[in-house]
């Protein structure tokens, strides 16, 4: 069944204009930073599989997902920078705290104070923390240029790993699809 689903997706992608496919991957990589339950990592790895199959080109998928990841991170950074004080001052009623408990921001600020940009670099490798760390980086007023650079390094490392894994395991992708379903 998973094999058929993958084949259907490949057939669908083959009729979508190439720009559309790349925009889908861009959107997924961007929104996974904004909306935590978006399964972006699996889809980025699937991009590696599609590149190995020759359905899409490797470099555009890799570079677009990196740029989108950095834009997503910096969008959340900007929200934290702009509304961080408001989040701190109205902990009981702030909209964002309905989705992310304040204790995570408190923990993130401790990490920022202790490790600074190292937290931003490690961000992609820490499960479930992307939105919190990017918001906390903004709330902590980390300097923008080093934060963009750290986010870029993190995204290059993480997306290279995911796309590389997708490429390497292409023969086993149906098995992985069954496992994930």
N, C-alpha and C positions, 0 to 999 in steps of 0.2 A: 504494500500500500504506500509506504513512504517513497519507494522507488517511483511509483506512478505520480505522486504529488510533485516530486522533484522534476520529473520529465514534463509535467504540465506547466510548472513554473518556467522551465527553460523554453518551452514552446511559446508561452505567453510573452516572455522577455524578447524572444526572437522577432516578434511582430511589433513590439513597442519601438518607436524611434530611439536610436542610441542616446540622444540627448535626454529623453525621458527616463531611460534606465539609469543614467548617471545622476539625474535629478532625484530619483527615488533613493539612491544610495546616499546622496548628499543629505536629503531630508531625514533619513533614518539616523545617520551619524550625528546630525544636528539635534534632533528631538530627543535622542536618548540622553542627552545632557540636561534637557529641560524637564522631561517627563520620565522619571525613573523607571516605570515598568516597561518602557519600550525595549524590546529585545534586540537592541542594536548590534551587540557583539556577535550574536549568531548570524545576523544578516551581513555584517561586514565579513565574517569568515566565509559566508556563502558567496560573497563577491570574489574571494580568492578561488573558490571552486569554479565559479563562472568564468574567471579569467583563464584558469587551467583548461577549461573546456573550449576556450576560444570564443565564448559568447560575448564577452566584454574584454577590453584591453586592461592589462594589469596596472600600468602607470596611472591612467586616469582614475580608476577606482581607488587606488592607494592614495593618490594626492587629494582627490575630492573628499574622501572620508577623513583625512587629516585636517584639511581646511575646515570642514564642517564641524569636526570635534572641537577645534580651537574656537570657532565662532560660537558654538553652543556653550562651551566653558565660559567664554568672555561675556556672553549674554547674561548668564547667571551671576558672574562676577559683578557686572554692572548693576544688576538688581540688588545684590548685597551691598554694593557701594552706595547706591542711591537710597535704599530703604533700610539699611542695616540698623541705623539708630532708631528708626520707628519700630522695627522688629524687637529690638532690645527693650525699648521703653513700654511697649504694650504687648507683653508676652502672652497675656491671657486672651487677647482678642485679635491678634494679627492673623490675617488670612493664611499666610504661608505656614503658620504653626498648626494649622488644622491637618496638614499633610506631613510635616516634619517636626517632631518634638524638639523643643528648645534645648534639651540636654545634648542633642547631637551638635548643635551650634556651639554650645559651651565647650564640648570636647574638641571640636574642630578649632576653636580659638586657642585652646591650650596647645594643640599640635602646631598651629601657625606660630605661636610665640616661641615654641621650642625648636622647630625645624624649618620654619619659613617656607621658602620656595621648594624645599625638599618634599613637602607635603603635596604641593602642586604636581611635581614630577611623579610622585608615587600614586597620585590620584587615580589614574586609569587602572592601576593594578589592585586597588582596594575596592572590593565588591560592595556595591550599594552606597558609595560615598560621593559619587560625582557631583550631584546637585548640592549636597551639603558643603563639600569642600569648596566648590566654586562660589557659592553664596558667602561662605565664611571668609574666603580670600578677599572678597569685596568688602565685607563687614570689617575686616581687619585692616583695610586700606593698604594692602600690599601694592607696591609700585607696579604700574601697568606694564611697562616694557619687560621687566624680568618675569612677570606673570605670564605674558603672552609667550615668551621664550620657553619658560618651564612647561606650559601647557602644550606647546608645539613639540618639545622633546618627548613628553609623555605620550602624546598622540602618535608621533612617529614610531616610537618603540612598540606601543600597544597594537596599533593598527597593522604594523608590519608583522607582528607575531600572529594576529588573527588571520590576515590575508595569506600569510605564508602557510599557516596551518590548513586553511581552506584549500590552498593549492596542493599541498603535500597529501592531504587525506582524501583527495577527490575520488579515488576508487572506493573509499569506504564511506562516502557521504550518505548513501542510502541507510547504512547501519546507524550512523549518527542521527539521521532524520528519524529513524524508528525510535531510538533512545530518547530523543528530545520530545517526540510526540507522546 
